[in-house]
């Protein structure tokens, strides 16, 4: 470690401890709030997002339209006539100079968002099951969550918390999940908070050179689990609210098993350990120096990070740049990809057809009404709520339990987490996302079925 004066070390330690504690409280410590007379468990960052959502109120649809429209216009300009006018590492170039596929998706997002906002054209695009679902239910939440999550992410990432946890958790994370110890923060933020927050942290860590391409993809596709709030909504939809503890325990067990297996098989295993930026080998490997414990080394590294961490002005400048990046880069992708996916799910038999091969698998696992359940197995790739909605007419508890728990465990759905991954800097294709989704489904189904049979029989 570089030699610093005693006062510098003290300031660095205080900055690291205070700022990291604030970040932990905001992102990782559940709080109980009363909403509509009912007590609910949430996170401070989600609570703040809810307050902002209420404050914006009826103006939210217009805010979304403006964000996506500006993104579309700037993307067209920066990817064509202004292509070479900006600094390569500048915000404008990184956010709006995009390849043709992403440009098309952003232009589609502009078309879809205006059709949905004005309710013009065909209702195939703007109905409550397609564009309306993404525009009215999902994007308002993402706008506010992205604002506070992106603004306060530096508290978790830039003041030493990751440096402290890296050496401590490396002996667990590396052998079990093939991941760096510092990924513990991403994974906790996803499990306790929200999968999109985990993706944001992972994307930033990949850009900073701390995660390889493979590691970033593994974290985003195996730990970006939906929030506890979403899980409660799914459980309520499939009439499992009375069994919620066991229901969510099943989700956690199946997600952990998937996280143990998936990094060791294709396609995740074949992704190269390439880095987007050069970082010191010490930071990347998290190896311990001689005669130092993991805690001592982690604390030393955290102190050094605290000493060099940004001040108040730089903190907010970095946070607001991330907010802009999230709003103008990710929201259009979620709008276009989410709308297209829900259109396919709602108006075509595609997911029902490709779900047919799962009938024998479900019958082998002794899932009642296997034919109807099979129609929901792959439709979750479009949107997490679709399986629970489609299975609502079924009365068997085992089937409802399996479909509901599987829809959460599948994790990658294009209307939110999948769209956010595609819109982030993590280089993974939609094809690979679907393959990972499919393998997750195959692995998780027998675990969830076993848990259901043990509980209900």
N, C-alpha and C positions, 0 to 999 in steps of 0.2 A: 504494500500500500504506500502511496505517496506520503512524504512527511508533511504534516500540517501542524500548526501551533495548537496549543491547548484550547485557546478561545475559538479557533476555527472548528476544531473537532466538537466542542460543546455546542456551537451554533448548528453544525451539521447534524448532530444527534438530535437536538431539539426539533429542527426542521423535519427530519425524517420521522420522528416519533409522532409529532403533533399532526402533520399533514397526512401521514399514513393512517393514523387513528380516525381522522375525519373521513378519509376515503373508505375505511372498513365499515364505519357506522353507516355511511350513505349507501354503500353497495351490498353489504353482507350481513347486516344486523336487522332481523325482522322486527317490525313494530306492529302493534295492534291499534287500529283506528275504527271509529264508528261511522258507518255509511248507511244512510236510509234506515237508521235504527238498529242495524246489525253490525256486530263486531267482525272485522276482517283483518287478516294478517297480510302485511305488505312490507315493502322496503322504503326507506326514506326517499330514495331517488324516484321510485315509482309513485310515491305519495305526492312529491313535488310535481311530477309529470301530470298527475291527475288534477292538481290545483291549476296548473297552466292550461290544461285542456278545458276546464270549467271557465277560466278567465277569458280564453279566446272565444268559447261558446259557438254561436251561430256563424262566426266569421271563419271558422276552421276550414270549411270546404273551399272558400275563396283563397285562403292562405296556401292550401295544397295545390290548387290550380296554378297560382302564381309561381310557386317553387318549381313545379314540373315544367311549366311553359318557359320560364327563364332558362332552366337547364337545357331544354330542347333547342332554344334559339342559340345559346352560347356554344352548345355542342356542335351545331351545324357550322357556326362561324369559325370556332377554334379548330375544327377538324378539316376545314377547307381553306378559305381565304386568309385566315389569321394563323394558319398552322405553324409558321416559323417566326411569329412575332413575340412569343413569350419565352421567358427563361425556362430551360428544360426541367428544373426542379421547382418551378413556381407553382402556386396554387391553381392558377388558370390553366396552365398546361396539363398538370396532373389530373385535374377534375374534368376538363372539357375537351381535351384533345384525345379522342378515342378512336378505336378501330371501327370498321364498317358495321359489324354485328351490333356493337353497343350503341352506335349512332342510330341504327334502325330501331332498336328497342326504345331509345329515348324519344324518337319521333313518334313511334307508336304510342308511347305513354302520353304524349301531348294530345294525340287524337283521342285516345280512350278517356282521358281525364275530362276533356271538354264535352265529349258526348255524354259522359256520365253526369257531369255537373249540370248541363243544360237539358238532359234527358231527350236528346235528339238522335235521329237515326234508328237503328235496330235495337230493341231491348235485349237482344242476345248479348250485346256488349255491356249495357248499363243496368241489367236487372239486379235484384237483390241477391241473386245466387252467383253473379259473375263480377262485373266491374263495380257494381254497387256495394258488394260485400267488401272488396278491397278498399274502395274509396271511402266508404262511410264507417266501416268497422275497424279496419286495420290501420290505414294511413294516419288518422288523427292520433292514435296511440303512438305510432312510430315518430311522428313529428315532435311530440312532447318528450317522449322517452329519449330520443336521439339528442334533443337539446340539452337535457340535464346530464345524461350519461356521457356525452362527448365533452361537455363543459368540465365535468368533474373527474373524467378518466385520468388526467395527469396525477391526481392524488394517489391513485393506485400504482401508476406506472413510472413516475418520474422523481419520486422522493425516497426511494430505497426499499420499498416493501418487497418488490420482486427480487432484489439482490439479497435480502435477508432470507427469503423463503427458498430460493434456488438451491443452495448447498444443503439445507435442512431436508428438503423433500426429494432431492435427487435420488437417494437410495430407494425411495418408494416409487416415484413416477417413472424413472428410467427403466427398471426391470419389469414393472407391471404393464406400463402403457407406452413404452419407448419414447417418453417425452421428457423435456427438461423439468427440473424441480419448480422453476418459476411459473410454469403453466398451471400450478395449483390455484393461483389467483383467478385465471380465466375460467377454470373449471368450477370453482366455487361460485363465481359471479353468475355463471350460467345456471347451475343447479339451484342456488338459493334465489337468484334474481330473475334473469331472463336470458334466453339463448342469444338474442340479438346483441345484448351487452357483451357477452362472451366473444361473439364474432368481432365486435368492434375492437376489443382489447387484443384479440389474436391478430387481426389485420394490422394494427399499429405495431405490434411486436415483430411481425414479419417484415414490415417496411423498415423497421429500425435495425434489422439484421440479427435479432435474437433467436428467431425461429427459422428453421429451414422451410422450404416449400412443403416437404412431406409433413413436418411437425405441425405447421399451420393448418394444413388440410385435415390432419388427424384430429386436432383439437376442435376445429370448426364443425366437423362432421360426426364426432362421437361424444362431445360434451355440451353442445349448444342446446340443452334441453329447455323446453318451454317453462315459463314461470309457474310457481305454485298456484297462482291465481288462475291461470289457464287450465291447469290440471283439475282444479276444483270445478270449473265450468264444465269440462268434459265429463267428469264423474257425475255431476248433477244431470247432464243431458242423458247419460246412459243409466240413470237411477242407481248410482253407486255411492251417493253421498253418505249413506249410513255405514258404508264399508270403506270410507276414504283412506284410513290409515293403512289397511292391508292393500288397497288399490294402489296407493302411491309407493308403498314398500315394494310391490311387484315391479313397478316402473323403474325404481332405483336399481333393483337386483338385475333386471334384464338389461338396463343401460350399462351397468358395470361389466357384465359378461360380454356385451358387444364391444365395449372399450378394450377389454383384454384380448379379444380375438381379432377384430378388424385391422388393427395396425400391422398384424403379422401375416395377412393374406392379401392377395390382389383385390382391388387396384391400389390400395393405400401403400402396401409394401413396395410397389414398383415405382412410386414417385421419388424423384431424386432429392437428395439432401442438398439442394442449392439454396444459396442465401442471396437476398436482394442487396445487402450492404455488408461491408467488412466491419467486424466487431472483434475486440480482443479475444483470443482463445480462452483466456481465464474466465471472461464473462460468459462465453458460450458453453464451455464444458462444465462449468461449476465445480471443477475439481478443487480439493482442499490442499492448501500449502502444508508443508511439513510442520508438525508440532502445533497444529491448530484444529480445534473442534469445528464442526459445521456451524454451530451457533456463533462462535467467536469470529469465524471468517465471514459469515453472512452479515454480522453486525458491523464489522469493519467496512465491508463493501457498501452496506447501506449508509453508513456514516459518510463515506466518500461521495456517494451519490447525493446525499443531503447537502453536503458542502457545495457541490456544483449544480444543484437543482435550480430551476428558474425562480426568479422572484415573483412578486404579486402581479406586476404588469405582464411579464412574459407568460405567466401561468394562464391568465385570462385570454391573452392573445392566442396562445396555442390552443386553448379550449374552443374559442370561437372559430378558429380555422377548421378544427375538426367538425364542429357543428355544421358549417357550410359544406364541408366535404360530404358529410353523411346525408344532409338534406338533398343536395343537388346531384349526388352520384347514386345513392342507394334508393331513394324514394321512387324515381322514374322506373328503375328496374323492377321494383316490387309491383308497381302499377301495371306495367306491360306484361311481365311474366306471370304475375298472379292472375290477371284478367284472362290471358290466353289459357292458362291451366284450368281455371274454373269453367271457362267456356267448353273446353274439351270434356271436362268431368260432367258438366250439366247437360250438354246438348248432343253428346255422342256416346255410343256404347263402348268406347275404347277401353276404359278402365274395367268395365264389367267383363269384356271379352278377355283381356289379358289377366283378369283375376280367376278365370275358369280353371287354369291348371292348379290353383290352390285348393280346389274342392277336395281332391283325394287327400291332400296334406291335412286339411282341417278335419276330414273324416277319420284319418289315422289318429289324430290327436283327440278324437271323440268330442268335437265341438258340435253341439246341436245346431240344426238349420244351417249346415255348412254351405249350401248353395247361395243363400242370401248373404251370409257372412263373407263369402269369397268376393262378392261385388265391392266390398268396402276395403279389402286388403291393400290394394295399390292406389286407390283413389286419394288416399292421404297424401300422396306426393303433390297433389294440387293444393289441398288445404287441409289442415289438421282437423277441422270441425266436420268436414264432409262425412267421414265414416260414422261418427256418432249420430249425425242427423239421419243418414240413410238406414241405420240399423234400429231406429227408434221404434218401429212397429213390432220388433221381435220381443217376445216376453221371457225368454230364457235367461236367467242370471249369468250363467257361464258364458254364453255367447256375448251378452252385453259387456261383461267384464273384460273378456278377451279383446273385443273390438275397441273398447274405450282405452284400455291400457296400451294396446299395440299402437294406436294412433298417436299417443304421446311418445312412446319409445322409438317410433320410426324417425322422429326428430327432423328430418329434412323435408320440409314442405315449401313449395315454391311461393305461396302467397305471403310468407314471412321469412323464416330463417333461411330457406333455400335462396330466396330472392336477395336477401341481405348478403349471403355468401357470394352470390354471383356478382353483386354490385360492389363488393369490397375489393381490396387489392390482392386477396388470396387467389392464386392462379389455379382454378379448378373448373372443369367444363360441366355443362348441364348433363352430359352423358355419364360422366363419372359420378355425379351426384345421384343420378337415378340408379346406377349399379350399386353404389354404397347403400342407398335406401332399400334396394331389393335384398341385398345380403343381410342388412340389419333385420329386415322382416323375417327372413328365413331362420335366422339365429334366435330372434326374440320369441317367435310364435310358440315353440315347445316349452320355453320357460314360463311364459304367461299362462299357457294352457295348463301346465302342471300346477301352478299356484292357484288357478281357478278351481281345478278339480279338488285340490287339497282343502280349499276353503268352503266350497259349496256342497261337497259330497260327504 
